[in-house]
């Protein structure tokens, strides 16, 4: 499967702040998720495009 590259309209740290406010998704995770975890995931998706 190939997907088009993703582009953020804001810096990664601001995107991570936005995601961190979505507590409904994060609080149900059995492992504590930090802002650094979210930043790493965003970076991998946007800059390394693992699905391309």
C-alpha positions as CSV (number, residue, x, y, z in Angstrom):
1,X,0.0,0.0,0.0
2,X,1.2,3.5,-0.8
3,X,0.0,6.6,0.8
4,X,0.6,10.2,-0.1
5,X,3.1,11.9,2.2
6,X,1.5,13.7,5.2
7,X,2.3,17.4,5.8
8,X,1.6,19.2,9.1
9,X,0.2,22.7,9.1
10,X,1.9,23.4,12.4
11,X,5.2,22.5,14.2
12,X,5.4,19.0,15.6
13,X,5.5,20.1,19.2
14,X,2.2,22.0,18.7
15,X,0.6,19.0,17.0
16,X,1.7,16.9,20.0
17,X,0.1,19.4,22.4
18,X,-3.1,19.1,20.4
19,X,-3.0,15.3,20.5
20,X,-2.2,15.3,24.3
21,X,-5.4,17.1,24.9
22,X,-7.3,14.2,23.4
23,X,-7.3,12.4,26.8
24,X,-10.1,10.0,25.8
25,X,-7.7,8.2,23.5
26,X,-4.7,8.5,25.7
27,X,-6.2,7.7,29.1
28,X,-7.5,4.3,27.9
29,X,-4.0,3.2,26.9
30,X,-2.5,0.8,29.4
31,X,0.9,2.4,29.0
32,X,1.5,6.1,29.9
33,X,2.0,8.2,26.8
34,X,4.2,11.2,27.1
35,X,4.4,14.2,24.8
36,X,7.8,12.9,23.7
37,X,6.2,9.6,22.7
38,X,3.7,11.5,20.6
39,X,6.4,13.7,19.0
40,X,8.4,10.6,18.1
41,X,5.3,9.0,16.5
42,X,4.5,12.2,14.5
43,X,8.1,12.5,13.4
44,X,8.2,8.9,12.2
45,X,4.9,9.3,10.3
46,X,5.6,12.7,8.7
47,X,9.4,12.6,8.1
48,X,10.1,8.9,7.5
49,X,6.7,8.0,5.9
50,X,6.8,4.3,7.0
51,X,3.8,3.3,4.8
52,X,5.3,4.7,1.5
